[in-house]
């Protein structure tokens, strides 16, 4: 498999998908999102895959959408080339018949946070930084944040994260239930592989069946809310000026 923006490795039943744009803090472009979805589908379709791990190269998991690239897209292009691929990636992660673990190193911001919320399990370094910065850029979430984040951390904490845009550490993310475990940075990979080993020691078919049950039960309550978020209303009126200002900086 030949990818331009991600790395794909598979060994001993673990398929690792790494966002590989460290010079841009692994910010998301249409190509990144599409390649990640293709890689998840490929890993899930490989009988040798027991667990999928998603991570980022360098000092960030993902800093969110590449706003400079997004500034060049019109509204229709953003829907087709950015929102569509992002939602497809979330869908293939949530419906893949294997467990998907997010391994969060460094920054995990906004669009990156929306992606990890589609993982089954999350392990972060203690010094990871999570934030929802939509409001800093005058943006409105469009990938399910208003639904998935309160499911993980509760409505009041989700509101606080969204309204303030403040960062929280990996340790705090563990405390509020955003991640399953926070580990020292030097021990992050070992913690993820230990978790993957425990999962793969059990029945792959039973794990897949339970994952499907969790997904279907979750979607029963999420579907209408997601459709509401995906609609264009209500708008955040100053997004264009804020993003254009960032693109010129």
Biotite code that builds the C-alpha atoms (Angstrom):
import biotite.structure as struc

atoms = struc.array([
    struc.Atom([0.000, 0.000, 0.000], chain_id="A", res_id=1, res_name="UNK", atom_name="CA", element="C"),
    struc.Atom([1.452, 3.311, -1.120], chain_id="A", res_id=2, res_name="UNK", atom_name="CA", element="C"),
    struc.Atom([0.393, 6.296, 0.973], chain_id="A", res_id=3, res_name="UNK", atom_name="CA", element="C"),
    struc.Atom([1.647, 9.880, 0.822], chain_id="A", res_id=4, res_name="UNK", atom_name="CA", element="C"),
    struc.Atom([0.468, 11.304, 4.147], chain_id="A", res_id=5, res_name="UNK", atom_name="CA", element="C"),
    struc.Atom([0.325, 8.305, 6.472], chain_id="A", res_id=6, res_name="UNK", atom_name="CA", element="C"),
    struc.Atom([2.424, 5.290, 7.384], chain_id="A", res_id=7, res_name="UNK", atom_name="CA", element="C"),
    struc.Atom([1.021, 1.763, 7.577], chain_id="A", res_id=8, res_name="UNK", atom_name="CA", element="C"),
    struc.Atom([2.744, -1.070, 9.418], chain_id="A", res_id=9, res_name="UNK", atom_name="CA", element="C"),
    struc.Atom([1.464, -4.462, 10.512], chain_id="A", res_id=10, res_name="UNK", atom_name="CA", element="C"),
    struc.Atom([3.196, -6.872, 12.859], chain_id="A", res_id=11, res_name="UNK", atom_name="CA", element="C"),
    struc.Atom([2.026, -9.648, 15.173], chain_id="A", res_id=12, res_name="UNK", atom_name="CA", element="C"),
    struc.Atom([-1.634, -8.848, 14.603], chain_id="A", res_id=13, res_name="UNK", atom_name="CA", element="C"),
    struc.Atom([-1.349, -5.101, 15.275], chain_id="A", res_id=14, res_name="UNK", atom_name="CA", element="C"),
    struc.Atom([-1.899, -2.734, 12.337], chain_id="A", res_id=15, res_name="UNK", atom_name="CA", element="C"),
    struc.Atom([-0.458, 0.725, 13.043], chain_id="A", res_id=16, res_name="UNK", atom_name="CA", element="C"),
    struc.Atom([-1.687, 3.739, 11.072], chain_id="A", res_id=17, res_name="UNK", atom_name="CA", element="C"),
    struc.Atom([0.431, 6.854, 11.659], chain_id="A", res_id=18, res_name="UNK", atom_name="CA", element="C"),
    struc.Atom([-0.454, 10.344, 10.455], chain_id="A", res_id=19, res_name="UNK", atom_name="CA", element="C"),
    struc.Atom([2.858, 11.389, 8.914], chain_id="A", res_id=20, res_name="UNK", atom_name="CA", element="C"),
    struc.Atom([2.899, 15.172, 8.597], chain_id="A", res_id=21, res_name="UNK", atom_name="CA", element="C"),
    struc.Atom([5.057, 16.053, 11.615], chain_id="A", res_id=22, res_name="UNK", atom_name="CA", element="C"),
    struc.Atom([6.191, 19.321, 10.028], chain_id="A", res_id=23, res_name="UNK", atom_name="CA", element="C"),
    struc.Atom([2.535, 20.448, 10.135], chain_id="A", res_id=24, res_name="UNK", atom_name="CA", element="C"),
    struc.Atom([1.764, 18.815, 13.509], chain_id="A", res_id=25, res_name="UNK", atom_name="CA", element="C"),
    struc.Atom([-0.145, 16.139, 11.575], chain_id="A", res_id=26, res_name="UNK", atom_name="CA", element="C"),
    struc.Atom([-2.890, 18.565, 10.592], chain_id="A", res_id=27, res_name="UNK", atom_name="CA", element="C"),
    struc.Atom([-5.718, 17.093, 8.567], chain_id="A", res_id=28, res_name="UNK", atom_name="CA", element="C"),
    struc.Atom([-6.203, 17.543, 4.838], chain_id="A", res_id=29, res_name="UNK", atom_name="CA", element="C"),
    struc.Atom([-8.660, 15.788, 2.527], chain_id="A", res_id=30, res_name="UNK", atom_name="CA", element="C"),
    struc.Atom([-5.851, 13.449, 1.454], chain_id="A", res_id=31, res_name="UNK", atom_name="CA", element="C"),
    struc.Atom([-4.946, 12.526, 5.043], chain_id="A", res_id=32, res_name="UNK", atom_name="CA", element="C"),
    struc.Atom([-8.559, 11.720, 5.886], chain_id="A", res_id=33, res_name="UNK", atom_name="CA", element="C"),
    struc.Atom([-9.081, 9.653, 2.737], chain_id="A", res_id=34, res_name="UNK", atom_name="CA", element="C"),
    struc.Atom([-5.848, 7.703, 3.180], chain_id="A", res_id=35, res_name="UNK", atom_name="CA", element="C"),
    struc.Atom([-6.633, 6.990, 6.830], chain_id="A", res_id=36, res_name="UNK", atom_name="CA", element="C"),
    struc.Atom([-10.049, 5.602, 5.888], chain_id="A", res_id=37, res_name="UNK", atom_name="CA", element="C"),
    struc.Atom([-8.488, 3.426, 3.189], chain_id="A", res_id=38, res_name="UNK", atom_name="CA", element="C"),
    struc.Atom([-5.893, 2.128, 5.645], chain_id="A", res_id=39, res_name="UNK", atom_name="CA", element="C"),
    struc.Atom([-8.475, 1.319, 8.327], chain_id="A", res_id=40, res_name="UNK", atom_name="CA", element="C"),
    struc.Atom([-10.543, -0.581, 5.769], chain_id="A", res_id=41, res_name="UNK", atom_name="CA", element="C"),
    struc.Atom([-7.462, -2.457, 4.555], chain_id="A", res_id=42, res_name="UNK", atom_name="CA", element="C"),
    struc.Atom([-6.424, -3.382, 8.090], chain_id="A", res_id=43, res_name="UNK", atom_name="CA", element="C"),
    struc.Atom([-9.936, -4.434, 9.057], chain_id="A", res_id=44, res_name="UNK", atom_name="CA", element="C"),
    struc.Atom([-10.160, -6.608, 5.951], chain_id="A", res_id=45, res_name="UNK", atom_name="CA", element="C"),
    struc.Atom([-6.916, -8.437, 6.726], chain_id="A", res_id=46, res_name="UNK", atom_name="CA", element="C"),
    struc.Atom([-7.643, -11.684, 8.629], chain_id="A", res_id=47, res_name="UNK", atom_name="CA", element="C"),
    struc.Atom([-4.305, -11.296, 10.429], chain_id="A", res_id=48, res_name="UNK", atom_name="CA", element="C"),
    struc.Atom([-5.331, -8.008, 12.050], chain_id="A", res_id=49, res_name="UNK", atom_name="CA", element="C"),
    struc.Atom([-6.369, -8.296, 15.676], chain_id="A", res_id=50, res_name="UNK", atom_name="CA", element="C"),
    struc.Atom([-6.155, -4.629, 16.683], chain_id="A", res_id=51, res_name="UNK", atom_name="CA", element="C"),
    struc.Atom([-5.755, -1.333, 14.816], chain_id="A", res_id=52, res_name="UNK", atom_name="CA", element="C"),
    struc.Atom([-3.672, 1.426, 16.428], chain_id="A", res_id=53, res_name="UNK", atom_name="CA", element="C"),
    struc.Atom([-3.934, 5.020, 15.195], chain_id="A", res_id=54, res_name="UNK", atom_name="CA", element="C"),
    struc.Atom([-1.253, 7.542, 16.147], chain_id="A", res_id=55, res_name="UNK", atom_name="CA", element="C"),
    struc.Atom([0.750, 10.511, 14.900], chain_id="A", res_id=56, res_name="UNK", atom_name="CA", element="C"),
    struc.Atom([4.410, 11.063, 14.001], chain_id="A", res_id=57, res_name="UNK", atom_name="CA", element="C"),
    struc.Atom([6.526, 13.500, 15.977], chain_id="A", res_id=58, res_name="UNK", atom_name="CA", element="C"),
    struc.Atom([5.314, 15.711, 18.811], chain_id="A", res_id=59, res_name="UNK", atom_name="CA", element="C"),
    struc.Atom([1.615, 15.708, 17.949], chain_id="A", res_id=60, res_name="UNK", atom_name="CA", element="C"),
    struc.Atom([-1.115, 13.180, 17.426], chain_id="A", res_id=61, res_name="UNK", atom_name="CA", element="C"),
    struc.Atom([-3.047, 15.686, 15.314], chain_id="A", res_id=62, res_name="UNK", atom_name="CA", element="C"),
    struc.Atom([-3.398, 19.462, 15.583], chain_id="A", res_id=63, res_name="UNK", atom_name="CA", element="C"),
    struc.Atom([-6.750, 19.492, 13.784], chain_id="A", res_id=64, res_name="UNK", atom_name="CA", element="C"),
    struc.Atom([-7.699, 20.617, 10.303], chain_id="A", res_id=65, res_name="UNK", atom_name="CA", element="C"),
    struc.Atom([-4.998, 22.285, 8.207], chain_id="A", res_id=66, res_name="UNK", atom_name="CA", element="C"),
    struc.Atom([-6.626, 25.732, 8.253], chain_id="A", res_id=67, res_name="UNK", atom_name="CA", element="C"),
    struc.Atom([-4.333, 27.134, 5.579], chain_id="A", res_id=68, res_name="UNK", atom_name="CA", element="C"),
    struc.Atom([-5.447, 24.380, 3.213], chain_id="A", res_id=69, res_name="UNK", atom_name="CA", element="C"),
    struc.Atom([-9.084, 24.785, 4.290], chain_id="A", res_id=70, res_name="UNK", atom_name="CA", element="C"),
    struc.Atom([-8.946, 28.527, 3.572], chain_id="A", res_id=71, res_name="UNK", atom_name="CA", element="C"),
    struc.Atom([-8.537, 27.738, -0.133], chain_id="A", res_id=72, res_name="UNK", atom_name="CA", element="C"),
    struc.Atom([-11.732, 25.670, -0.259], chain_id="A", res_id=73, res_name="UNK", atom_name="CA", element="C"),
    struc.Atom([-15.179, 27.061, -0.940], chain_id="A", res_id=74, res_name="UNK", atom_name="CA", element="C"),
    struc.Atom([-18.137, 26.073, 1.229], chain_id="A", res_id=75, res_name="UNK", atom_name="CA", element="C"),
    struc.Atom([-19.271, 23.349, -1.185], chain_id="A", res_id=76, res_name="UNK", atom_name="CA", element="C"),
    struc.Atom([-15.709, 22.019, -1.467], chain_id="A", res_id=77, res_name="UNK", atom_name="CA", element="C"),
    struc.Atom([-15.343, 21.924, 2.324], chain_id="A", res_id=78, res_name="UNK", atom_name="CA", element="C"),
    struc.Atom([-18.455, 19.760, 2.605], chain_id="A", res_id=79, res_name="UNK", atom_name="CA", element="C"),
    struc.Atom([-17.423, 17.376, -0.175], chain_id="A", res_id=80, res_name="UNK", atom_name="CA", element="C"),
    struc.Atom([-13.654, 17.279, 0.306], chain_id="A", res_id=81, res_name="UNK", atom_name="CA", element="C"),
    struc.Atom([-13.259, 17.735, 4.066], chain_id="A", res_id=82, res_name="UNK", atom_name="CA", element="C"),
    struc.Atom([-16.410, 16.972, 6.053], chain_id="A", res_id=83, res_name="UNK", atom_name="CA", element="C"),
    struc.Atom([-17.382, 13.999, 3.879], chain_id="A", res_id=84, res_name="UNK", atom_name="CA", element="C"),
    struc.Atom([-14.006, 12.210, 4.165], chain_id="A", res_id=85, res_name="UNK", atom_name="CA", element="C"),
    struc.Atom([-13.826, 12.936, 7.913], chain_id="A", res_id=86, res_name="UNK", atom_name="CA", element="C"),
    struc.Atom([-17.243, 11.419, 8.556], chain_id="A", res_id=87, res_name="UNK", atom_name="CA", element="C"),
    struc.Atom([-16.386, 8.440, 6.365], chain_id="A", res_id=88, res_name="UNK", atom_name="CA", element="C"),
    struc.Atom([-13.211, 7.865, 8.395], chain_id="A", res_id=89, res_name="UNK", atom_name="CA", element="C"),
    struc.Atom([-15.168, 7.985, 11.653], chain_id="A", res_id=90, res_name="UNK", atom_name="CA", element="C"),
    struc.Atom([-17.696, 5.542, 10.235], chain_id="A", res_id=91, res_name="UNK", atom_name="CA", element="C"),
    struc.Atom([-15.120, 2.983, 9.099], chain_id="A", res_id=92, res_name="UNK", atom_name="CA", element="C"),
    struc.Atom([-13.362, 3.238, 12.475], chain_id="A", res_id=93, res_name="UNK", atom_name="CA", element="C"),
    struc.Atom([-16.597, 2.697, 14.391], chain_id="A", res_id=94, res_name="UNK", atom_name="CA", element="C"),
    struc.Atom([-17.793, -0.166, 12.181], chain_id="A", res_id=95, res_name="UNK", atom_name="CA", element="C"),
    struc.Atom([-14.475, -1.977, 11.641], chain_id="A", res_id=96, res_name="UNK", atom_name="CA", element="C"),
    struc.Atom([-14.831, -5.533, 13.019], chain_id="A", res_id=97, res_name="UNK", atom_name="CA", element="C"),
    struc.Atom([-11.658, -5.129, 15.085], chain_id="A", res_id=98, res_name="UNK", atom_name="CA", element="C"),
    struc.Atom([-10.876, -2.933, 18.080], chain_id="A", res_id=99, res_name="UNK", atom_name="CA", element="C"),
    struc.Atom([-9.388, 0.482, 17.201], chain_id="A", res_id=100, res_name="UNK", atom_name="CA", element="C"),
    struc.Atom([-7.046, 2.013, 19.800], chain_id="A", res_id=101, res_name="UNK", atom_name="CA", element="C"),
    struc.Atom([-5.972, 5.644, 19.649], chain_id="A", res_id=102, res_name="UNK", atom_name="CA", element="C"),
    struc.Atom([-2.384, 6.172, 20.846], chain_id="A", res_id=103, res_name="UNK", atom_name="CA", element="C"),
    struc.Atom([-2.259, 9.884, 21.634], chain_id="A", res_id=104, res_name="UNK", atom_name="CA", element="C"),
    struc.Atom([1.152, 11.499, 21.805], chain_id="A", res_id=105, res_name="UNK", atom_name="CA", element="C"),
    struc.Atom([1.362, 15.277, 22.179], chain_id="A", res_id=106, res_name="UNK", atom_name="CA", element="C"),
    struc.Atom([-1.289, 17.606, 20.802], chain_id="A", res_id=107, res_name="UNK", atom_name="CA", element="C"),
    struc.Atom([-4.768, 16.270, 19.999], chain_id="A", res_id=108, res_name="UNK", atom_name="CA", element="C"),
    struc.Atom([-6.820, 19.286, 19.015], chain_id="A", res_id=109, res_name="UNK", atom_name="CA", element="C"),
    struc.Atom([-10.297, 19.882, 17.579], chain_id="A", res_id=110, res_name="UNK", atom_name="CA", element="C"),
    struc.Atom([-10.463, 17.801, 14.376], chain_id="A", res_id=111, res_name="UNK", atom_name="CA", element="C"),
    struc.Atom([-7.898, 15.441, 15.872], chain_id="A", res_id=112, res_name="UNK", atom_name="CA", element="C"),
    struc.Atom([-10.064, 15.122, 18.965], chain_id="A", res_id=113, res_name="UNK", atom_name="CA", element="C"),
    struc.Atom([-13.083, 14.388, 16.773], chain_id="A", res_id=114, res_name="UNK", atom_name="CA", element="C"),
    struc.Atom([-11.162, 11.560, 15.101], chain_id="A", res_id=115, res_name="UNK", atom_name="CA", element="C"),
    struc.Atom([-10.027, 9.921, 18.359], chain_id="A", res_id=116, res_name="UNK", atom_name="CA", element="C"),
    struc.Atom([-13.585, 10.056, 19.692], chain_id="A", res_id=117, res_name="UNK", atom_name="CA", element="C"),
    struc.Atom([-14.370, 7.438, 17.030], chain_id="A", res_id=118, res_name="UNK", atom_name="CA", element="C"),
    struc.Atom([-11.783, 5.047, 18.530], chain_id="A", res_id=119, res_name="UNK", atom_name="CA", element="C"),
    struc.Atom([-12.943, 2.180, 20.726], chain_id="A", res_id=120, res_name="UNK", atom_name="CA", element="C"),
    struc.Atom([-10.246, 2.813, 23.334], chain_id="A", res_id=121, res_name="UNK", atom_name="CA", element="C"),
    struc.Atom([-7.746, 5.603, 23.979], chain_id="A", res_id=122, res_name="UNK", atom_name="CA", element="C"),
    struc.Atom([-4.334, 5.611, 25.640], chain_id="A", res_id=123, res_name="UNK", atom_name="CA", element="C"),
    struc.Atom([-2.481, 8.913, 25.977], chain_id="A", res_id=124, res_name="UNK", atom_name="CA", element="C"),
    struc.Atom([0.846, 10.131, 27.223], chain_id="A", res_id=125, res_name="UNK", atom_name="CA", element="C"),
    struc.Atom([0.534, 11.977, 30.527], chain_id="A", res_id=126, res_name="UNK", atom_name="CA", element="C"),
    struc.Atom([1.731, 15.169, 28.858], chain_id="A", res_id=127, res_name="UNK", atom_name="CA", element="C"),
    struc.Atom([-0.614, 14.910, 25.869], chain_id="A", res_id=128, res_name="UNK", atom_name="CA", element="C"),
    struc.Atom([-2.726, 18.006, 25.254], chain_id="A", res_id=129, res_name="UNK", atom_name="CA", element="C"),
    struc.Atom([-6.411, 17.732, 24.351], chain_id="A", res_id=130, res_name="UNK", atom_name="CA", element="C"),
    struc.Atom([-8.617, 20.667, 23.354], chain_id="A", res_id=131, res_name="UNK", atom_name="CA", element="C"),
    struc.Atom([-11.698, 21.614, 21.376], chain_id="A", res_id=132, res_name="UNK", atom_name="CA", element="C"),
    struc.Atom([-10.730, 24.946, 19.792], chain_id="A", res_id=133, res_name="UNK", atom_name="CA", element="C"),
    struc.Atom([-13.668, 25.377, 17.410], chain_id="A", res_id=134, res_name="UNK", atom_name="CA", element="C"),
    struc.Atom([-14.789, 28.514, 19.222], chain_id="A", res_id=135, res_name="UNK", atom_name="CA", element="C"),
    struc.Atom([-11.319, 30.085, 19.002], chain_id="A", res_id=136, res_name="UNK", atom_name="CA", element="C"),
    struc.Atom([-11.616, 30.012, 15.213], chain_id="A", res_id=137, res_name="UNK", atom_name="CA", element="C"),
    struc.Atom([-15.281, 30.944, 14.978], chain_id="A", res_id=138, res_name="UNK", atom_name="CA", element="C"),
    struc.Atom([-16.079, 27.451, 13.735], chain_id="A", res_id=139, res_name="UNK", atom_name="CA", element="C"),
    struc.Atom([-18.946, 25.108, 14.512], chain_id="A", res_id=140, res_name="UNK", atom_name="CA", element="C"),
    struc.Atom([-18.285, 21.408, 14.954], chain_id="A", res_id=141, res_name="UNK", atom_name="CA", element="C"),
    struc.Atom([-19.395, 19.341, 11.955], chain_id="A", res_id=142, res_name="UNK", atom_name="CA", element="C"),
    struc.Atom([-17.977, 15.874, 12.651], chain_id="A", res_id=143, res_name="UNK", atom_name="CA", element="C"),
    struc.Atom([-20.035, 14.815, 15.658], chain_id="A", res_id=144, res_name="UNK", atom_name="CA", element="C"),
    struc.Atom([-18.209, 16.557, 18.525], chain_id="A", res_id=145, res_name="UNK", atom_name="CA", element="C"),
    struc.Atom([-21.436, 17.789, 20.135], chain_id="A", res_id=146, res_name="UNK", atom_name="CA", element="C"),
    struc.Atom([-22.609, 14.173, 20.339], chain_id="A", res_id=147, res_name="UNK", atom_name="CA", element="C"),
    struc.Atom([-19.488, 12.098, 20.988], chain_id="A", res_id=148, res_name="UNK", atom_name="CA", element="C"),
    struc.Atom([-17.672, 14.366, 23.457], chain_id="A", res_id=149, res_name="UNK", atom_name="CA", element="C"),
    struc.Atom([-20.488, 14.539, 26.056], chain_id="A", res_id=150, res_name="UNK", atom_name="CA", element="C"),
    struc.Atom([-20.914, 10.775, 25.720], chain_id="A", res_id=151, res_name="UNK", atom_name="CA", element="C"),
    struc.Atom([-17.298, 10.390, 26.869], chain_id="A", res_id=152, res_name="UNK", atom_name="CA", element="C"),
    struc.Atom([-16.898, 13.079, 29.519], chain_id="A", res_id=153, res_name="UNK", atom_name="CA", element="C"),
    struc.Atom([-20.434, 14.162, 30.423], chain_id="A", res_id=154, res_name="UNK", atom_name="CA", element="C"),
    struc.Atom([-22.325, 17.196, 29.200], chain_id="A", res_id=155, res_name="UNK", atom_name="CA", element="C"),
    struc.Atom([-20.989, 19.758, 31.670], chain_id="A", res_id=156, res_name="UNK", atom_name="CA", element="C"),
    struc.Atom([-17.308, 18.948, 31.043], chain_id="A", res_id=157, res_name="UNK", atom_name="CA", element="C"),
    struc.Atom([-17.920, 18.832, 27.289], chain_id="A", res_id=158, res_name="UNK", atom_name="CA", element="C"),
    struc.Atom([-19.507, 22.288, 27.419], chain_id="A", res_id=159, res_name="UNK", atom_name="CA", element="C"),
    struc.Atom([-16.559, 23.623, 29.416], chain_id="A", res_id=160, res_name="UNK", atom_name="CA", element="C"),
    struc.Atom([-14.048, 22.242, 26.909], chain_id="A", res_id=161, res_name="UNK", atom_name="CA", element="C"),
    struc.Atom([-15.978, 23.728, 23.987], chain_id="A", res_id=162, res_name="UNK", atom_name="CA", element="C"),
    struc.Atom([-16.796, 27.132, 25.464], chain_id="A", res_id=163, res_name="UNK", atom_name="CA", element="C"),
    struc.Atom([-13.283, 27.804, 26.806], chain_id="A", res_id=164, res_name="UNK", atom_name="CA", element="C"),
    struc.Atom([-11.120, 26.017, 24.245], chain_id="A", res_id=165, res_name="UNK", atom_name="CA", element="C"),
    struc.Atom([-8.647, 25.306, 27.043], chain_id="A", res_id=166, res_name="UNK", atom_name="CA", element="C"),
    struc.Atom([-6.228, 22.402, 26.853], chain_id="A", res_id=167, res_name="UNK", atom_name="CA", element="C"),
    struc.Atom([-6.275, 19.512, 29.287], chain_id="A", res_id=168, res_name="UNK", atom_name="CA", element="C"),
    struc.Atom([-3.432, 17.087, 29.951], chain_id="A", res_id=169, res_name="UNK", atom_name="CA", element="C"),
    struc.Atom([-3.391, 13.362, 29.393], chain_id="A", res_id=170, res_name="UNK", atom_name="CA", element="C"),
    struc.Atom([-3.654, 12.886, 33.143], chain_id="A", res_id=171, res_name="UNK", atom_name="CA", element="C"),
    struc.Atom([-6.757, 15.071, 33.306], chain_id="A", res_id=172, res_name="UNK", atom_name="CA", element="C"),
    struc.Atom([-8.178, 13.280, 30.266], chain_id="A", res_id=173, res_name="UNK", atom_name="CA", element="C"),
    struc.Atom([-7.859, 10.005, 32.163], chain_id="A", res_id=174, res_name="UNK", atom_name="CA", element="C"),
    struc.Atom([-9.498, 11.509, 35.252], chain_id="A", res_id=175, res_name="UNK", atom_name="CA", element="C"),
    struc.Atom([-12.579, 12.712, 33.356], chain_id="A", res_id=176, res_name="UNK", atom_name="CA", element="C"),
    struc.Atom([-12.939, 9.529, 31.304], chain_id="A", res_id=177, res_name="UNK", atom_name="CA", element="C"),
    struc.Atom([-11.839, 10.908, 27.944], chain_id="A", res_id=178, res_name="UNK", atom_name="CA", element="C"),
    struc.Atom([-9.072, 8.288, 27.735], chain_id="A", res_id=179, res_name="UNK", atom_name="CA", element="C"),
    struc.Atom([-8.782, 4.832, 29.256], chain_id="A", res_id=180, res_name="UNK", atom_name="CA", element="C"),
    struc.Atom([-5.239, 5.303, 30.491], chain_id="A", res_id=181, res_name="UNK", atom_name="CA", element="C"),
    struc.Atom([-2.523, 7.954, 30.681], chain_id="A", res_id=182, res_name="UNK", atom_name="CA", element="C"),
    struc.Atom([1.062, 6.699, 30.714], chain_id="A", res_id=183, res_name="UNK", atom_name="CA", element="C"),
    struc.Atom([4.466, 8.376, 30.920], chain_id="A", res_id=184, res_name="UNK", atom_name="CA", element="C"),
    struc.Atom([5.574, 9.320, 27.395], chain_id="A", res_id=185, res_name="UNK", atom_name="CA", element="C"),
    struc.Atom([8.424, 6.797, 27.448], chain_id="A", res_id=186, res_name="UNK", atom_name="CA", element="C"),
    struc.Atom([5.981, 4.022, 28.355], chain_id="A", res_id=187, res_name="UNK", atom_name="CA", element="C"),
    struc.Atom([3.146, 4.960, 25.985], chain_id="A", res_id=188, res_name="UNK", atom_name="CA", element="C"),
    struc.Atom([3.854, 2.363, 23.303], chain_id="A", res_id=189, res_name="UNK", atom_name="CA", element="C"),
    struc.Atom([4.293, -0.403, 25.872], chain_id="A", res_id=190, res_name="UNK", atom_name="CA", element="C"),
    struc.Atom([0.975, 0.534, 27.478], chain_id="A", res_id=191, res_name="UNK", atom_name="CA", element="C"),
    struc.Atom([-0.802, 0.365, 24.117], chain_id="A", res_id=192, res_name="UNK", atom_name="CA", element="C"),
    struc.Atom([0.801, -2.943, 23.133], chain_id="A", res_id=193, res_name="UNK", atom_name="CA", element="C"),
    struc.Atom([-0.044, -4.403, 26.532], chain_id="A", res_id=194, res_name="UNK", atom_name="CA", element="C"),
    struc.Atom([-3.685, -3.428, 26.010], chain_id="A", res_id=195, res_name="UNK", atom_name="CA", element="C"),
    struc.Atom([-3.647, -4.793, 22.462], chain_id="A", res_id=196, res_name="UNK", atom_name="CA", element="C"),
    struc.Atom([-2.235, -8.090, 23.720], chain_id="A", res_id=197, res_name="UNK", atom_name="CA", element="C"),
    struc.Atom([-5.011, -8.458, 26.277], chain_id="A", res_id=198, res_name="UNK", atom_name="CA", element="C"),
    struc.Atom([-7.610, -7.812, 23.571], chain_id="A", res_id=199, res_name="UNK", atom_name="CA", element="C"),
    struc.Atom([-6.067, -10.264, 21.106], chain_id="A", res_id=200, res_name="UNK", atom_name="CA", element="C"),
    struc.Atom([-5.917, -12.957, 23.791], chain_id="A", res_id=201, res_name="UNK", atom_name="CA", element="C"),
    struc.Atom([-9.715, -13.093, 23.592], chain_id="A", res_id=202, res_name="UNK", atom_name="CA", element="C"),
    struc.Atom([-12.059, -14.146, 20.804], chain_id="A", res_id=203, res_name="UNK", atom_name="CA", element="C"),
    struc.Atom([-11.790, -11.829, 17.800], chain_id="A", res_id=204, res_name="UNK", atom_name="CA", element="C"),
    struc.Atom([-15.301, -12.784, 16.707], chain_id="A", res_id=205, res_name="UNK", atom_name="CA", element="C"),
    struc.Atom([-16.777, -12.081, 20.143], chain_id="A", res_id=206, res_name="UNK", atom_name="CA", element="C"),
    struc.Atom([-15.011, -8.720, 20.306], chain_id="A", res_id=207, res_name="UNK", atom_name="CA", element="C"),
    struc.Atom([-16.394, -7.864, 16.859], chain_id="A", res_id=208, res_name="UNK", atom_name="CA", element="C"),
    struc.Atom([-19.904, -8.850, 17.929], chain_id="A", res_id=209, res_name="UNK", atom_name="CA", element="C"),
    struc.Atom([-19.727, -6.729, 21.070], chain_id="A", res_id=210, res_name="UNK", atom_name="CA", element="C"),
    struc.Atom([-18.294, -3.787, 19.142], chain_id="A", res_id=211, res_name="UNK", atom_name="CA", element="C"),
    struc.Atom([-21.216, -3.974, 16.729], chain_id="A", res_id=212, res_name="UNK", atom_name="CA", element="C"),
    struc.Atom([-23.674, -4.050, 19.626], chain_id="A", res_id=213, res_name="UNK", atom_name="CA", element="C"),
    struc.Atom([-22.037, -1.027, 21.263], chain_id="A", res_id=214, res_name="UNK", atom_name="CA", element="C"),
    struc.Atom([-22.126, 0.812, 17.926], chain_id="A", res_id=215, res_name="UNK", atom_name="CA", element="C"),
    struc.Atom([-25.749, 0.011, 17.101], chain_id="A", res_id=216, res_name="UNK", atom_name="CA", element="C"),
    struc.Atom([-26.966, 0.911, 20.580], chain_id="A", res_id=217, res_name="UNK", atom_name="CA", element="C"),
    struc.Atom([-25.000, 4.164, 20.484], chain_id="A", res_id=218, res_name="UNK", atom_name="CA", element="C"),
    struc.Atom([-26.294, 5.062, 17.027], chain_id="A", res_id=219, res_name="UNK", atom_name="CA", element="C"),
    struc.Atom([-29.900, 4.547, 18.121], chain_id="A", res_id=220, res_name="UNK", atom_name="CA", element="C"),
    struc.Atom([-29.508, 7.628, 20.292], chain_id="A", res_id=221, res_name="UNK", atom_name="CA", element="C"),
    struc.Atom([-26.980, 9.485, 18.091], chain_id="A", res_id=222, res_name="UNK", atom_name="CA", element="C"),
    struc.Atom([-28.490, 9.434, 14.617], chain_id="A", res_id=223, res_name="UNK", atom_name="CA", element="C"),
    struc.Atom([-30.848, 12.391, 14.911], chain_id="A", res_id=224, res_name="UNK", atom_name="CA", element="C"),
    struc.Atom([-28.281, 14.439, 16.842], chain_id="A", res_id=225, res_name="UNK", atom_name="CA", element="C"),
    struc.Atom([-25.583, 13.793, 14.237], chain_id="A", res_id=226, res_name="UNK", atom_name="CA", element="C"),
    struc.Atom([-27.914, 14.786, 11.414], chain_id="A", res_id=227, res_name="UNK", atom_name="CA", element="C"),
    struc.Atom([-28.622, 18.037, 13.253], chain_id="A", res_id=228, res_name="UNK", atom_name="CA", element="C"),
    struc.Atom([-24.917, 18.762, 13.646], chain_id="A", res_id=229, res_name="UNK", atom_name="CA", element="C"),
    struc.Atom([-24.158, 17.903, 10.021], chain_id="A", res_id=230, res_name="UNK", atom_name="CA", element="C"),
    struc.Atom([-26.735, 20.446, 8.804], chain_id="A", res_id=231, res_name="UNK", atom_name="CA", element="C"),
    struc.Atom([-25.587, 23.973, 7.947], chain_id="A", res_id=232, res_name="UNK", atom_name="CA", element="C"),
    struc.Atom([-27.680, 25.619, 10.667], chain_id="A", res_id=233, res_name="UNK", atom_name="CA", element="C"),
    struc.Atom([-26.837, 27.253, 12.997], chain_id="A", res_id=234, res_name="UNK", atom_name="CA", element="C"),
    struc.Atom([-23.796, 28.906, 11.452], chain_id="A", res_id=235, res_name="UNK", atom_name="CA", element="C"),
    struc.Atom([-20.822, 30.458, 13.212], chain_id="A", res_id=236, res_name="UNK", atom_name="CA", element="C"),
    struc.Atom([-20.708, 33.803, 11.466], chain_id="A", res_id=237, res_name="UNK", atom_name="CA", element="C"),
    struc.Atom([-17.089, 34.924, 11.855], chain_id="A", res_id=238, res_name="UNK", atom_name="CA", element="C"),
    struc.Atom([-15.336, 31.728, 10.795], chain_id="A", res_id=239, res_name="UNK", atom_name="CA", element="C"),
    struc.Atom([-14.308, 33.023, 7.349], chain_id="A", res_id=240, res_name="UNK", atom_name="CA", element="C"),
    struc.Atom([-12.515, 36.104, 8.681], chain_id="A", res_id=241, res_name="UNK", atom_name="CA", element="C"),
    struc.Atom([-10.760, 34.135, 11.419], chain_id="A", res_id=242, res_name="UNK", atom_name="CA", element="C"),
    struc.Atom([-9.526, 31.407, 9.062], chain_id="A", res_id=243, res_name="UNK", atom_name="CA", element="C"),
    struc.Atom([-8.428, 33.893, 6.400], chain_id="A", res_id=244, res_name="UNK", atom_name="CA", element="C"),
    struc.Atom([-6.483, 35.761, 9.063], chain_id="A", res_id=245, res_name="UNK", atom_name="CA", element="C"),
    struc.Atom([-4.759, 32.530, 10.092], chain_id="A", res_id=246, res_name="UNK", atom_name="CA", element="C"),
    struc.Atom([-3.946, 31.676, 6.462], chain_id="A", res_id=247, res_name="UNK", atom_name="CA", element="C"),
    struc.Atom([-2.193, 35.037, 6.021], chain_id="A", res_id=248, res_name="UNK", atom_name="CA", element="C"),
    struc.Atom([-0.173, 34.698, 9.224], chain_id="A", res_id=249, res_name="UNK", atom_name="CA", element="C"),
])
